[in-house]
Amino acid sequence: MDRCYKTIIVSLLFLVSVIIPMNRVNALEYYYLDNKSDNRFVEVEDEEDKKEAVINLNDEEIILLSKLVAAEARGESYEGQVAVAAVVINRVKDSRFPNSLEGVIYQKNAFSVVRNGTINAEPTSSTYRAAQEALYGNDPTNNAIYFWNPDISTCNWINRLSPHLRIGNHVFAK
């Protein structure tokens, strides 16, 4: 019985932290959906609390980034997920792109998952963590601002880019 109440309380705390954004990057640092343990919310240690975020995002923006990572990097390794999140963050910081997360993600023709609607799929605990890790400075791409899967890419302009790194099915370019 105690376990049931604890699960309900932790779940409610998570929902409140998502529904009422705190304009800080911390709601998802403490609770995440653990798909490996019966889809319950569990408490996690926050190792990132001593680091500063690379850009400021509120809870809704972290969820949006997590959704983009889930859609773009499904089937990729955790490092590949962090890399996709890092590219989005690098674009927000780059003056050639919109200066907001939503602006970058919803920029016309920037991400096929926006166009085809798969960005609306639920993120996973892994994509939440990957988004947070990139937000706190982990960038396995070394400042890349483009990524694509050469096996399925249909954009001709991408051929002008010089990829400098491959992680899983994606190549990354600056």
C-alpha positions as CSV (number, residue, x, y, z in Angstrom):
1,M,0.0,0.0,0.0
2,D,2.8,2.5,0.9
3,R,4.5,1.8,-2.5
4,C,1.2,2.7,-4.3
5,Y,0.9,6.0,-2.5
6,K,4.5,6.9,-3.1
7,T,4.1,6.2,-6.8
8,I,1.0,8.4,-6.9
9,I,2.7,11.2,-5.0
10,V,5.8,11.1,-7.2
11,S,3.6,11.1,-10.3
12,L,1.6,14.1,-9.1
13,L,4.8,16.0,-8.3
14,F,6.1,15.4,-11.8
15,L,2.8,16.4,-13.4
16,V,2.7,19.6,-11.4
17,S,6.3,20.4,-12.4
18,V,5.4,20.0,-16.1
19,I,2.0,21.7,-16.0
20,I,3.2,24.7,-14.0
21,P,6.6,25.5,-15.5
22,M,9.0,27.0,-13.1
23,N,11.0,28.8,-15.7
24,R,14.0,26.9,-14.5
25,V,15.7,23.9,-15.9
26,N,15.1,21.5,-13.0
27,A,11.7,19.8,-13.1
28,L,12.8,16.9,-15.3
29,E,16.2,16.6,-13.5
30,Y,14.5,15.0,-10.5
31,Y,11.8,12.8,-12.0
32,Y,11.6,11.0,-15.3
33,L,9.6,8.3,-16.8
34,D,11.6,5.1,-16.3
35,N,10.4,2.8,-19.1
36,K,12.4,-0.1,-17.7
37,S,10.5,-0.3,-14.4
38,D,6.8,-0.6,-15.2
39,N,6.5,2.9,-16.6
40,R,6.7,4.5,-13.1
41,F,8.2,7.9,-12.3
42,V,11.3,7.5,-10.2
43,E,13.6,9.9,-8.4
44,V,17.1,10.3,-9.9
45,E,20.2,12.0,-8.6
46,D,21.0,15.3,-10.3
47,E,24.7,15.4,-11.2
48,E,24.2,18.5,-13.3
49,D,23.2,20.9,-10.5
50,K,26.7,22.2,-10.3
51,K,26.9,23.0,-14.0
52,E,25.2,25.8,-15.8
53,A,23.0,25.3,-18.8
54,V,24.4,26.3,-22.2
55,I,21.2,28.1,-23.0
56,N,18.1,28.9,-20.8
57,L,15.2,26.6,-21.4
58,N,12.0,26.2,-19.4
59,D,10.4,22.8,-18.7
60,E,8.1,23.0,-21.8
61,E,11.1,23.7,-24.0
62,I,13.0,20.7,-22.5
63,I,10.0,18.5,-23.3
64,L,9.9,19.9,-26.9
65,L,13.7,19.2,-27.3
66,S,13.1,15.7,-25.9
67,K,10.3,15.1,-28.4
68,L,12.5,16.2,-31.3
69,V,15.3,13.9,-30.1
70,A,12.9,11.0,-29.7
71,A,11.6,11.5,-33.3
72,E,15.0,12.3,-35.0
73,A,17.2,9.8,-33.1
74,R,14.9,6.8,-32.6
75,G,16.9,3.7,-32.7
76,E,20.2,5.6,-32.2
77,S,22.6,5.1,-29.3
78,Y,22.4,7.4,-26.3
79,E,25.4,9.3,-27.6
80,G,23.5,9.7,-30.9
81,Q,20.6,11.2,-29.0
82,V,22.8,13.6,-27.1
83,A,24.4,14.6,-30.4
84,V,21.0,15.4,-32.0
85,A,20.1,17.5,-29.0
86,A,23.5,19.3,-29.1
87,V,23.0,20.2,-32.8
88,V,19.6,21.9,-31.9
89,I,21.3,23.8,-29.0
90,N,24.2,24.8,-31.3
91,R,21.7,26.2,-33.8
92,V,20.0,28.3,-31.1
93,K,23.5,29.8,-30.2
94,D,24.4,30.3,-33.9
95,S,23.5,33.7,-35.4
96,R,22.5,32.1,-38.7
97,F,19.5,30.4,-37.1
98,P,16.6,31.6,-35.0
99,N,17.6,32.5,-31.4
100,S,15.0,30.4,-29.7
101,L,14.5,26.6,-29.3
102,E,11.0,26.8,-30.9
103,G,12.3,29.0,-33.7
104,V,15.0,26.5,-34.5
105,I,12.8,23.4,-34.3
106,Y,9.9,24.9,-36.2
107,Q,12.1,26.7,-38.8
108,K,10.7,25.9,-42.3
109,N,12.1,22.6,-43.6
110,A,14.6,22.3,-40.8
111,F,13.4,18.9,-39.4
112,S,11.4,16.3,-41.3
113,V,9.8,15.1,-38.1
114,V,8.1,18.4,-37.7
115,R,6.7,18.2,-41.3
116,N,5.6,14.6,-40.9
117,G,4.2,15.0,-37.4
118,T,6.4,12.4,-35.6
119,I,7.7,15.1,-33.3
120,N,4.4,14.7,-31.4
121,A,5.3,11.2,-30.2
122,E,6.0,10.9,-26.5
123,P,9.7,11.3,-25.5
124,T,11.4,8.6,-23.5
125,S,13.4,8.7,-20.3
126,S,16.5,8.4,-22.5
127,T,15.6,11.3,-24.7
128,Y,14.9,13.5,-21.6
129,R,18.3,12.7,-20.2
130,A,20.0,13.2,-23.6
131,A,18.3,16.6,-23.9
132,Q,19.4,17.6,-20.4
133,E,23.0,16.4,-21.0
134,A,23.3,18.4,-24.2
135,L,21.7,21.4,-22.4
136,Y,24.5,21.2,-19.8
137,G,27.3,21.2,-22.3
138,N,27.9,17.7,-23.5
139,D,28.4,18.0,-27.3
140,P,29.7,14.9,-28.9
141,T,29.5,16.7,-32.3
142,N,32.1,19.3,-31.5
143,N,29.7,22.2,-32.4
144,A,28.0,20.8,-35.4
145,I,24.9,22.6,-36.7
146,Y,23.7,20.0,-39.2
147,F,23.0,16.3,-39.1
148,W,21.4,13.8,-41.5
149,N,21.1,10.2,-42.3
150,P,22.9,9.8,-45.7
151,D,21.0,6.5,-46.3
152,I,17.6,8.3,-46.4
153,S,18.3,12.0,-46.9
154,T,16.6,13.5,-50.0
155,C,17.9,17.0,-49.8
156,N,20.4,17.9,-52.5
157,W,21.8,20.9,-50.7
158,I,23.2,18.7,-47.9
159,N,25.7,17.3,-50.4
160,R,27.6,20.7,-50.2
161,L,28.4,20.1,-46.5
162,S,31.5,18.3,-45.4
163,P,30.7,15.9,-42.7
164,H,33.3,15.7,-39.9
165,L,31.8,13.0,-37.7
166,R,29.5,10.0,-37.8
167,I,27.6,8.7,-34.8
168,G,25.4,5.7,-35.6
169,N,23.3,6.5,-38.7
170,H,23.8,10.2,-38.6
171,V,26.6,12.3,-40.0
172,F,27.3,15.7,-38.5
173,A,28.7,18.9,-40.1
174,K,29.6,22.4,-39.1
